Amino acid sequence: MSNKLIKFGSDYCGPCKIVDNVLDNLDTEIEIIKYDISEDDGMEEGQKMGIKSIPTLFLVSESGEVLQSHTGVISKEEIMAWVLG
């Protein structure tokens, strides 16, 4: 098991769609979990993580520790810098 990216967003959020496109085009095998905060499971997980704005992206270790977080649009290069550490 290794680090994973967790993204919180919504289908109605323009910046969230931009981040989705970036995540869909990453050159890595990292696990990506996407939550839609307008759905029950996404809202519940978002509350656990303290989401106040979307899109929000977390890099989480295999033990569940948040290593990095970012709210708003983020570039592929920034995400890859996180992943490659």
WOLIN-V263034 format. One record per backbone hydrogen bond with DSSP energy under -0.5 kcal/mol. CO is the residue of the C=O (numbers start at 1). NH is the residue of the N-H. E is the energy in kcal/mol with one decimal. If there is no record, write none. Layout:
CO	NH	E
CO	NH	E
//
This chain:
3	31	-0.7
4	60	-3.0
5	33	-2.9
6	58	-2.7
7	35	-3.1
8	55	-0.7
8	56	-2.0
9	37	-2.9
10	13	-1.3
12	14	-0.6
13	17	-1.5
14	18	-1.5
15	19	-2.2
16	20	-2.5
17	21	-2.0
18	22	-2.0
19	23	-2.8
20	24	-2.5
21	25	-0.8
22	25	-1.0
23	26	-1.3
26	28	-0.8
31	5	-2.8
33	7	-3.0
35	9	-2.3
35	37	-0.7
36	39	-2.0
36	42	-0.5
39	43	-2.6
40	44	-2.4
41	45	-2.4
42	46	-2.4
43	47	-2.1
44	48	-1.8
45	49	-1.8
46	50	-0.6
46	51	-2.8
47	50	-0.7
55	72	-3.2
56	8	-3.1
57	70	-2.1
58	6	-2.6
58	60	-0.6
59	67	-3.2
59	68	-1.4
60	4	-2.4
61	64	-1.8
65	61	-2.9
65	67	-0.6
68	59	-2.3
70	57	-3.0
75	79	-2.1
76	80	-2.6
77	81	-1.9
78	82	-1.7
79	83	-2.6
80	84	-2.8
81	85	-0.9
82	85	-0.5
//
